[in-house]
Amino acid sequence: MKELELKYGCNPNQKPSRIFMNDGDLPIEVLNGKPGYINFLDAFNVGSLLRN
């Protein structure tokens, strides 16, 4: 299982969230810094806007 611990949950005062895959590698690569949960929600929402 590949796992990426995020900077925090929805808010900075929350414990860290994580993204993981049971099989195979994560479909993402972090190039710089340590993203938070909200960063990934923003990225996924932008993807759906671009497809429409």
C-alpha positions in Angstrom: 0.0 0.0 0.0 1.4 3.4 -1.0 0.4 6.3 1.3 0.9 10.1 1.4 0.3 11.9 4.7 -1.2 15.3 4.1 -0.3 18.5 6.0 -3.6 18.5 7.8 -7.3 17.7 7.5 -9.9 20.3 6.5 -8.4 22.9 8.9 -4.9 23.5 10.2 -5.9 22.6 13.7 -7.0 19.1 12.7 -4.9 15.9 12.7 -3.4 15.0 9.3 -5.4 13.2 6.6 -3.9 10.8 4.2 -4.3 9.5 0.7 -3.6 5.9 0.0 -4.0 3.1 -2.5 -4.4 -0.5 -1.5 -2.9 -1.8 -4.8 -0.2 -0.1 -6.8 1.2 3.4 -6.6 -0.6 6.7 -6.1 -1.8 8.3 -9.3 -0.2 11.6 -8.2 3.2 12.9 -7.6 4.0 15.8 -5.2 6.7 18.0 -6.7 7.2 20.6 -4.0 6.1 21.0 -0.4 3.5 19.1 1.6 -0.1 19.5 0.4 -3.1 19.6 2.6 -6.6 18.0 2.2 -8.1 21.2 0.8 -5.3 21.4 -1.9 -6.4 18.0 -3.2 -10.1 18.9 -3.1 -9.3 22.1 -5.1 -7.3 20.1 -7.7 -10.0 17.5 -8.2 -12.7 20.2 -8.6 -10.7 22.0 -11.2 -10.3 18.8 -13.1 -14.1 18.4 -13.3 -14.5 22.0 -14.4 -11.9 21.6 -17.2 -13.7 18.5 -18.6 -17.0 20.4 -18.9 
